[in-house]
Amino acid sequence: MQFIDGGVTAPQGFTANGMLCGIKAGRTKNDTALIYSEKPCSAAGMFTQNRVKAECVKLTKKNIADGIMQAAIANSGNANACTGEQGAQSALRTAKAAASVLGIAPENVIVCSTGVIGQQLPVEKIESHMAELAAGLSKKGHEQARTAIMTTDTHYKECAVLTEIGGKQVHIGAMCKGSGMIHINLGTMLAFITTDCAISSKMLSEALEKSVEKTYNCVSIDGDTSTNDTLTIMANGMAGNAPIESEGADFDAFCSALDAINVQMAKKIAGDGEGASRLIECNVKGACDVKTARALAKSVISSSLVKAAFFGKDANWGRILCAMGYSGEKFDPDGTSVSFASCEKSERYGATDFVGEQKGKRSTIKVFDHGVPLDFDEILAKKILDENEVCIEIECSDGNACGTAWGCDLTYDYVKINGDYRT
């Protein structure tokens, strides 16, 4: 398996485009994206667990229930949430407009929105540009689509992988947005995954749920879960592999590739958190089971005090133990150790095109050892915490399970961004 270029158009049969429709006054970059498969796709999706759901979420959940999709349209600048019957009609009109120019059924269109809650979507602006948007669909169109879904993101987020399944080359591509209102169980996140793998919607759903549990659901930026979270995957089967309809070696290979791409996207979201200056990764080892390991890691990266300490490059390990202690999970504090680690000249996930593993020299400093504080080198610790990606390494003594979660530091800029978001 290898990382490749192309994002959502890397798989065979997929094209995309993006353009500025003028949904939010003052925006100068693209605000509407379209993804299209030349063949109908098996499809699956996961959505916000917030009880308040945007109208586009309600429509897409209904449309995707039969496991068949062929296109996705997404706008930024307006969430179309808490907008009542008019908002519901706007979501439906968006689907119908896309379907009309593409020659497909409206029920086979994924509809997504992101932006300000509680304002009616000017759907007529999308409708009036739909023909032009569809006419510009191309293999290079991912470059236009990836920016169209951005809100407070500082950089577009996309990734693609090439792997082999059943003797055939299979591509998986993805693009997503997410910078604020990000917490466990997705976040203000729109993510679109495409693949040319032949796989049933049932197995696609199973693969997606398994992958999300250890990737997107292990990200927290600010503790808020949005009304619009949507993650979808479409598979058109054009790779020509034997259709995956049950568990086995081919399904495992597909899941491995899907996990690889979702880990990268999760890290990009965390690294580009609103106002953030660095990605924080928390790895827990030696927990009694995987669920506990992930829960401990999530509690640590969700702590505002931990996040603030990382902004200040302060090796305040006490806040980490505190966050573990109120997680509700069982572990032995007296058998726990904590270290900090980073690679020199690390790349910034989410704020750059970087994917893969950091390549610089890795430095580690242990600050807490089996329940006992250590007299560590504060200068070295600050140097380690000054990198673009910093790891918290936690070793428990309760078992052999591992878990990882991702977050970012908490800076002054987070408050600035969210203090005047509507304007």
Secondary structure, 3 states (H helix, E strand, C coil): CEEECCHHHCCCCEEEEEECCCCCCCCCCCCEEEEEEEEEEEEEEEECCCCCCCHHHHHHHHHHCCCEEEEEEEEEEECCCCCHHHHHHHHHHHHHHHHHHHCCCHHHEEEEEEEECCCCCCHHHHHHHHHHHHHCCEHHHHHHHHHHCCCCCCCCEEEEEEEEECCEEEEEEEEEECCCCECCCCECCEEEEEECCCECHHHHHHHHHHHHHCCHHHECCCCCCCCCCEEEEEECCCCCCCCECCCCHHHHHHHHHHHHHHHHHHHHHHHCCCCCCCEEEEEEEEECCHHHHHHHHHHHHHCHHHHHHHHCCCCCHHHHHHHHHCCCCCCCHHHCEEEEEEECCCCCCCCCCCCCCCCCCEEEEEEEECCEECCCCHHHHHHHHCCCEEEEEEECCCCCEEEEEEEECCCHHHHHHHHCCCC
